[in-house]
Amino acid sequence: MKKISFGKISGHFGKNPIPVKPTGTIGTFGPPKVIENLEDDRESQEIKNVMGIASFGKKAKTFDIQELMTQVKETAKQLTKTVEEDKPPEQDAESSSDDEDDFIGPPLPDSFKKEAATRTEQGTSSDSDSDVEDVSINDYFMPLQANTSMRHGNKAVTALTLDPSGARLASGSVDYEVSFWDFAGMDSNLRSFRMLQPAENHPIRALHYSNTGDLLLVISGASQAKVIDRDGFEKLETIKGDMYITDMARTKGHTGTLLAGSFNPQLKEEFLTTSSDGTVRTWDFWGEGKQHKHIIKCRAQNGLKTSPTAISYHRDGKVVACGCNDGSIQLWDLRKVSVAPVSQVRKAHDPVEISSIVYSHVGDNLLTRSLDETLKLWDLRNLKQSVHSKGNLFARYDTTDAIFSPNDSLVVTAMSLKRGETTGHINFYETSTFNLAKSVPVTQSHTIKLNWHPKLNQIFVGNGDGTVKCFYDESKSMRGVTLCVVKKHRKAQHSEVMSTQQVITPHALPLFRQERRKTSRKQMEKDRLDPLKSKRPDLPITSGQGGRVASSGGTLSSFVIRNLGLSKRVDDDQDPREAILKYAKDAAENPYWIAPAYAKTQPKTIYASTSQEEGGEGEPNPKKSKLS
């Protein structure tokens, strides 16, 4: 039995191993060292005799890596010196090229040698310049080779979002509707697979997918935000606050119109909303929206409340940037007590609504777009003054977007139409200089919402005419709209169309005669007449038969009325005048009711005689005046 010892492990793998003494804190187990060595030698000798071998091999050698590297370097230097001393001076270039050819392989082409010579003549500065140019071309890549349009409706698209995977698109408009687009299930018609009104009669201001893509936050003109799933079914609705309480921290929800909202990029169950009541509230999805998680109250410079019209999470999900309607920018840290912002810029813009605020993908810059027709870039390390600014950018809608490109090299903003303009554009600016890189015409209306998806490499633009336009590159864009535009729309096949041709032979023998095929409509009409195939219900009965009771009932009174009282039934089909006149002759010959009664009291008819004598035949007497 071998001993067990515990000690330090050496980290000097390149040098000679240093023996480490056992600490001896635990001790050793087994027989003494001398007995142990004797037993090991005896066992090894017995195994060698049985197997018929002299030994089990040589012991592993130990190498010093640093020593080997120094030896290799010295031999290489000596070899190069001897080669240079042996060759003549006039053949240095040829021999060096021959040596390089021997070591590298086949000779290089002449064109490549000329290009290499010109590059070496230009120097390292030209090489660095060319590298910078290549990088700038790649950085400023814009997928604008092709475009297509998707029709949302007839009103302006004021909300637009894509899930993180790029499989679905959701768009919202001022017509109260939210449309869902599935790129994998659409064809070239580009129709949405579902439209719904999550907030009834409130316009949609913002939409945002969670970081997993299974939930969608809907911000409408109401005071309650809603969370729906990928298919449009409601999962959560935030509570409405008490509007009669002045302290917004003591209400459980918003009391004013919602303005913006977003999911946390790190925590899928947390999202925040802003309202015109001057608060930013964070919510927990598992809290079922019964009460807000945290509250932030934005204040203006005079101490009054101000409404945050645009918000954005930092990439780490710990800091929130708010753009307020007084033109200020306020950064709030959710890890601290939300009493005052960690940093703010009071006069970032004119005192109007900030329509968009967004962090860069790296997280060092902040981009703001305001209704004062300006676009500004800020450095988070120094917020005293903007790094770059661009003016004369008209924005009509308070949700007009400005975004970064996926590699932060470009800044894209939407443009509204001024008086007299007919085409809406989106402008691309270089982040480093804010120079206009490109202005792209989109549609004959305002451009409002923007989304440049980093995985799809496609740009989606929400317009004022109710369309969503997508720009893409056929070679560098992946999935998304490129899956739909190649699918042809197939018309639905009608059932009445005959699949195969039929040969009609009217004079064929009955054995070989084929029935003429009928259309499905005629067959349906024929089956309708068949009571078994059409499953016609039983018709009402007039008398009880086979255990069935008639519609008049099964009581004794109904039986008496049906069999005794109506035994002599009168046919209702004949004319009632004819039914009476058929007794006229019998009544004249044998008077029974009227004539015998007047025969005794008035044997002579007075009125009939006087009317005939005075007024003529059947004519009434003329009316006499009162004076006569």
Beta strands, then each sheet from edge to edge (+ up, - down):
strand 1: 146-151
strand 2: 157-162
strand 3: 168-173
strand 4: 178-182
strand 5: 194-196
strand 6: 204-209
strand 7: 215-220
strand 8: 226-229
strand 9: 234-237
strand 10: 258-263
strand 11: 270-275
strand 12: 279-284
strand 13: 294-297
strand 14: 308-313
strand 15: 319-324
strand 16: 329-333
strand 17: 343-345
strand 18: 354-359
strand 19: 365-370
strand 20: 375-379
strand 21: 388-390
strand 22: 402-404
strand 23: 410-414
strand 24: 424-430
strand 25: 436-443
strand 26: 447-453
strand 27: 458-463
strand 28: 467-472
sheet 1: 1+ 28- 27+ 26-
sheet 2: 2+ 3- 4+ 5-
sheet 3: 6+ 7- 8+ 9-
sheet 4: 10+ 11- 12+ 13-
sheet 5: 14+ 15- 16+ 17-
sheet 6: 18+ 19- 20+ 21-
sheet 7: 22+ 23- 24+ 25-
end
